[in-house]
Amino acid sequence: MEYANPKYLFLLLLLIPLIGWYIYKLRKTQATFKMSSGFALEKTPATFRVYMRHFPFLLRLAAIALVIIVLARPQSVNSSDISNSEGIDIVMAMDISGTMMAQDFSPTRLEAAKKVAAEFVNDRRNDRIGLVIFAGESFTQCPLTTDHRILLNLLNEVKFGMIDDGTAIGLGLANSVNRLKDSQSQSRVVILLTDGSNNAGQIAPLTAAELAASYGIRVYTIGVGSRGTSYANMMTPYGMQRVSVSGEFDERTLTEIASITKGTYFRATDNTSLKQIYDEIDQMEKTHISVNTVTKRKELYLPFAIFALVLVGLELILRRTWLRNIP
């Protein structure tokens, strides 16, 4: 319950001087007479009317307090929020080539990318998100979906060796664009993560970027790899071997892809910087949420007003009948 005019409640302080005035007047109007001794009256029982002689004044105080509450206009308030959210359609295109097994990230580039991507998905509850993987070729691991539990399960199953080795950046981006081109969302985004240079596939990366731009799809590119040489345990025709992996890749092409599609290029050199990049993208691509608050108010002063009138009537009746005073 709220009050439309809460300042009127300060009038309740007037009850304090009214009580003081009543006590003062009561002492001045007590009837007295002199007797030689009051011994005979000491054991005379007091009647119930004697105890109730202050009751009319209490009724008056209660009535005044109720009138003040009526002036303050008590109201019941019922508020409800109606939220309208406009999600973003996002496709994560992830490189799973052999160089993603490099151990300059903990434990590997691929596992670090999967972990950060999973955290990103958990923070985007209102968005449809899909997953495209690529190496020597590309396919859709998970189409656009709001069921993030299924998406996370499919992301967890991603591993090196699922498809032929290589780095088909253009094919991976084109596949992502194909998943987004028919989307009705106002914002469509591709997050392309790779650690290499395009060396496979029939589509050039910049051709795929121009295709994305024609559909109004924004592409954020992330280059993964420390600056220097790292090592990876990879399966070769001669069995599992430890091979060196260069930290250099085609940053120029990734930068051009982002520029053509009005996105941004990022360079991740370790787990921390990769996490910060996804956090930055998360802040740049905010879901639009509009909240309309509907407030219903209902006046509650009527019961207080009726009760005040009842108390005033009861006081008048008692003062003129059972608790009548004789001047």
VMD Tcl script that draws the C-alpha trace (Angstrom):
set ca {
  {0.00 0.00 0.00}
  {1.18 3.49 -0.88}
  {-0.10 7.00 -0.15}
  {-0.85 9.57 -2.85}
  {-0.33 12.41 -0.33}
  {2.04 10.98 2.28}
  {2.86 14.44 3.73}
  {-0.59 14.57 5.32}
  {0.48 11.75 7.65}
  {2.50 14.31 9.61}
  {-0.88 15.60 10.88}
  {-0.92 12.53 13.12}
  {1.49 14.46 15.34}
  {-1.49 16.68 16.31}
  {-2.79 13.78 18.38}
  {-0.05 14.42 20.95}
  {-1.21 17.95 21.96}
  {-4.85 16.72 21.88}
  {-3.98 14.05 24.46}
  {-2.16 16.65 26.58}
  {-5.13 19.02 26.37}
  {-7.53 16.24 27.42}
  {-5.43 15.33 30.47}
  {-5.19 19.00 31.47}
  {-8.92 19.58 31.09}
  {-9.73 16.37 32.98}
  {-7.80 17.57 36.01}
  {-9.54 20.97 35.98}
  {-13.06 19.55 35.78}
  {-12.86 16.91 38.53}
  {-15.69 17.36 41.08}
  {-14.50 17.52 44.71}
  {-16.09 17.86 48.13}
  {-14.68 17.79 51.65}
  {-15.37 14.99 54.11}
  {-14.02 14.33 57.54}
  {-13.03 10.81 56.54}
  {-13.22 8.64 53.42}
  {-12.81 5.38 55.30}
  {-16.36 4.25 54.55}
  {-15.83 4.68 50.81}
  {-12.46 2.97 50.48}
  {-13.91 -0.47 49.85}
  {-16.65 0.71 47.52}
  {-16.10 -1.12 44.17}
  {-15.67 0.98 41.05}
  {-18.23 0.27 38.35}
  {-17.42 -0.62 34.75}
  {-18.59 2.84 33.69}
  {-15.79 4.36 35.73}
  {-13.17 2.45 33.72}
  {-14.90 3.32 30.43}
  {-15.15 7.08 31.06}
  {-12.17 7.79 28.74}
  {-13.43 5.54 25.96}
  {-15.28 8.30 24.00}
  {-12.10 10.35 23.85}
  {-10.18 7.32 22.50}
  {-12.88 6.90 19.85}
  {-12.45 10.56 18.86}
  {-8.65 10.15 18.56}
  {-9.08 7.06 16.39}
  {-11.60 8.88 14.18}
  {-9.25 11.85 13.72}
  {-6.38 9.48 12.85}
  {-8.58 7.73 10.25}
  {-9.61 11.07 8.71}
  {-5.91 12.00 8.35}
  {-5.25 8.65 6.65}
  {-8.15 9.35 4.28}
  {-6.58 12.73 3.40}
  {-3.30 10.91 2.62}
  {-5.24 8.74 0.11}
  {-4.04 5.16 0.66}
  {-3.75 3.18 -2.58}
  {-2.92 -0.35 -3.57}
  {-0.29 -0.48 -6.31}
  {0.06 -3.35 -8.75}
  {3.03 -3.00 -11.13}
  {4.02 -5.37 -13.90}
  {6.89 -5.23 -16.38}
  {6.43 -6.31 -19.98}
  {9.80 -7.02 -21.62}
  {10.30 -7.18 -25.36}
  {13.70 -8.51 -26.34}
  {15.21 -8.44 -29.80}
  {17.92 -11.08 -30.01}
  {20.94 -11.17 -32.30}
  {21.73 -14.01 -34.69}
  {25.36 -15.08 -34.28}
  {27.39 -17.74 -36.05}
  {30.73 -18.75 -34.56}
  {33.09 -19.96 -37.30}
  {35.93 -21.90 -35.67}
  {39.17 -23.15 -37.20}
  {39.94 -26.76 -36.17}
  {43.04 -27.29 -38.31}
  {46.15 -29.02 -37.00}
  {47.87 -25.78 -35.98}
  {45.01 -25.16 -33.51}
  {46.57 -27.93 -31.42}
  {49.52 -25.63 -30.60}
  {50.21 -25.40 -26.89}
  {50.96 -21.69 -26.61}
  {47.42 -21.51 -25.18}
  {46.40 -23.69 -22.24}
  {45.96 -26.55 -22.91}
  {45.77 -25.91 -26.69}
  {44.50 -23.14 -28.94}
  {41.43 -25.19 -29.87}
  {40.47 -26.08 -26.30}
  {40.98 -22.48 -25.14}
  {38.79 -21.25 -28.00}
  {36.06 -23.76 -27.13}
  {36.07 -22.76 -23.46}
  {35.80 -19.03 -24.13}
  {33.14 -19.61 -26.79}
  {31.08 -21.64 -24.28}
  {31.25 -18.80 -21.77}
  {30.17 -16.38 -24.49}
  {27.16 -18.55 -25.34}
  {26.09 -18.73 -21.68}
  {26.01 -14.92 -21.52}
  {23.81 -14.55 -24.64}
  {20.52 -16.07 -23.48}
  {18.28 -14.08 -25.85}
  {20.28 -14.76 -29.01}
  {20.16 -17.48 -31.64}
  {23.67 -18.86 -32.03}
  {25.09 -21.37 -34.49}
  {28.46 -23.08 -34.93}
  {30.43 -23.61 -38.16}
  {33.76 -25.42 -38.14}
  {36.35 -25.44 -40.87}
  {39.78 -26.82 -41.68}
  {40.43 -28.14 -45.23}
  {36.66 -27.90 -45.78}
  {33.72 -26.61 -43.76}
  {30.39 -27.79 -42.39}
  {27.76 -26.64 -39.91}
  {28.23 -28.26 -36.53}
  {25.08 -26.60 -35.14}
  {22.51 -24.44 -36.98}
  {21.13 -21.26 -35.42}
  {19.30 -22.16 -32.24}
  {18.11 -20.74 -28.93}
  {18.62 -24.13 -27.29}
  {22.07 -23.33 -26.00}
  {22.34 -26.64 -24.15}
  {22.42 -28.52 -27.46}
  {24.83 -25.97 -28.89}
  {27.22 -26.39 -25.96}
  {27.10 -30.18 -26.28}
  {27.98 -29.97 -29.98}
  {30.71 -27.43 -29.24}
  {32.20 -29.79 -26.69}
  {32.38 -32.55 -29.33}
  {34.51 -30.44 -31.68}
  {38.04 -31.82 -32.06}
  {40.93 -31.91 -34.48}
  {40.60 -34.55 -37.19}
  {36.84 -34.27 -37.73}
  {37.53 -33.04 -41.29}
  {40.54 -32.97 -43.61}
  {43.34 -30.73 -42.47}
  {43.95 -27.32 -44.01}
  {42.65 -23.78 -43.53}
  {39.67 -22.87 -45.72}
  {38.87 -19.45 -44.25}
  {36.82 -18.32 -47.25}
  {34.76 -21.52 -47.22}
  {34.14 -21.28 -43.49}
  {32.98 -17.67 -43.80}
  {30.77 -18.44 -46.81}
  {29.14 -21.30 -44.92}
  {28.45 -18.92 -41.99}
  {26.93 -16.32 -44.33}
  {24.70 -19.00 -45.83}
  {23.34 -19.72 -42.35}
  {22.56 -16.04 -41.73}
  {21.40 -14.72 -45.10}
  {17.73 -15.65 -44.56}
  {17.61 -14.45 -40.95}
  {15.02 -11.80 -40.10}
  {17.06 -10.44 -37.18}
  {18.04 -6.77 -37.29}
  {21.61 -7.70 -36.30}
  {23.52 -10.62 -37.83}
  {27.07 -11.40 -36.79}
  {29.86 -13.86 -37.61}
  {32.73 -14.42 -35.19}
  {35.52 -15.95 -37.28}
  {38.40 -17.49 -35.32}
  {41.51 -18.85 -37.02}
  {45.27 -19.16 -36.57}
  {46.33 -19.62 -40.19}
  {46.23 -18.37 -43.74}
  {43.76 -19.50 -46.38}
  {45.21 -22.51 -48.20}
  {42.16 -24.61 -49.10}
  {38.63 -24.32 -50.44}
  {37.22 -22.87 -53.63}
  {36.14 -19.50 -52.19}
  {38.59 -16.66 -51.48}
  {38.23 -15.03 -48.02}
  {37.65 -11.53 -49.46}
  {34.99 -12.87 -51.84}
  {33.18 -14.38 -48.85}
  {33.59 -11.05 -47.00}
  {31.96 -9.16 -49.87}
  {29.13 -11.69 -49.83}
  {28.64 -11.08 -46.10}
  {28.64 -7.31 -46.63}
  {25.97 -7.62 -49.33}
  {23.64 -9.25 -46.78}
  {24.48 -6.72 -44.06}
  {26.32 -9.32 -41.98}
  {29.06 -8.00 -39.71}
  {32.16 -10.15 -39.24}
  {34.47 -10.02 -36.23}
  {37.76 -11.76 -37.02}
  {40.03 -13.18 -34.32}
  {43.61 -14.21 -35.06}
  {44.92 -16.75 -32.55}
  {48.58 -17.37 -31.83}
  {51.47 -16.14 -29.70}
  {54.19 -14.11 -31.33}
  {56.85 -16.71 -31.89}
  {57.17 -20.44 -32.36}
  {55.15 -22.93 -30.33}
  {54.72 -26.71 -30.45}
  {51.84 -29.09 -31.02}
  {51.34 -32.83 -30.70}
  {49.91 -33.91 -34.07}
  {49.16 -37.17 -35.78}
  {51.33 -37.60 -38.87}
  {51.87 -40.52 -41.31}
  {54.69 -41.47 -38.98}
  {52.51 -41.45 -35.87}
  {52.07 -38.85 -33.12}
  {54.85 -36.32 -33.30}
  {55.72 -32.99 -31.71}
  {55.94 -30.36 -34.43}
  {56.72 -26.65 -34.35}
  {53.98 -24.15 -35.18}
  {54.66 -20.60 -36.26}
  {52.72 -17.76 -34.62}
  {52.57 -15.88 -37.92}
  {49.41 -15.90 -40.05}
  {47.62 -13.73 -42.60}
  {46.55 -10.84 -40.37}
  {46.13 -8.56 -43.38}
  {43.35 -10.69 -44.85}
  {41.56 -10.95 -41.49}
  {41.76 -7.17 -41.11}
  {40.32 -6.64 -44.61}
  {37.47 -9.07 -43.94}
  {36.52 -7.09 -40.82}
  {36.84 -3.78 -42.66}
  {34.66 -4.86 -45.60}
  {31.87 -6.05 -43.28}
  {32.17 -3.13 -40.80}
  {33.44 -5.46 -38.10}
  {36.65 -5.48 -36.07}
  {39.84 -7.54 -36.17}
  {41.36 -8.81 -32.90}
  {44.64 -10.57 -32.13}
  {44.70 -13.07 -29.25}
  {48.12 -14.10 -27.97}
  {47.06 -16.02 -24.82}
  {44.01 -17.26 -22.92}
  {43.48 -13.96 -21.12}
  {43.49 -11.82 -24.24}
  {41.15 -14.28 -25.98}
  {38.68 -13.98 -23.10}
  {38.91 -10.20 -23.23}
  {38.18 -10.21 -26.96}
  {34.97 -12.19 -26.51}
  {33.98 -9.88 -23.64}
  {34.52 -6.88 -25.90}
  {32.42 -8.41 -28.66}
  {29.74 -9.18 -26.09}
  {29.65 -5.50 -25.12}
  {29.61 -4.33 -28.74}
  {26.73 -6.63 -29.71}
  {24.11 -5.95 -27.06}
  {20.66 -7.50 -27.22}
  {17.97 -4.81 -27.44}
  {15.52 -5.09 -24.55}
  {12.60 -2.69 -24.05}
  {10.70 -2.77 -20.76}
  {7.21 -1.30 -20.40}
  {6.01 -0.86 -16.82}
  {2.25 -1.02 -16.28}
  {1.07 0.36 -12.92}
  {-2.49 -0.05 -11.64}
  {-3.63 1.96 -8.62}
  {-6.76 1.37 -6.57}
  {-8.06 3.86 -4.00}
  {-8.41 2.36 -0.50}
  {-9.61 5.40 1.47}
  {-13.32 4.42 1.52}
  {-13.08 1.75 4.30}
  {-11.09 4.20 6.47}
  {-13.68 6.94 5.92}
  {-16.60 4.64 6.78}
  {-14.83 3.39 9.91}
  {-14.14 7.00 11.00}
  {-17.86 7.85 10.64}
  {-18.79 4.75 12.67}
  {-16.40 5.78 15.46}
  {-17.77 9.35 15.53}
  {-21.32 8.03 15.67}
  {-20.45 5.59 18.45}
  {-18.80 8.37 20.46}
  {-21.86 10.64 20.16}
  {-24.18 7.83 21.21}
  {-22.07 6.91 24.28}
  {-21.69 10.53 25.39}
  {-25.46 11.04 25.32}
  {-26.50 7.73 26.82}
  {-24.50 5.28 28.89}
  {-21.43 7.50 29.46}
  {-23.30 10.77 29.68}
  {-21.62 13.46 31.79}
  {-23.58 15.71 34.14}
  {-22.15 19.21 34.14}
}
mol new
graphics top color blue
foreach p $ca { graphics top sphere $p radius 0.5 }
foreach p [lrange $ca 0 end-1] q [lrange $ca 1 end] { graphics top cylinder $p $q radius 0.2 }
display resetview
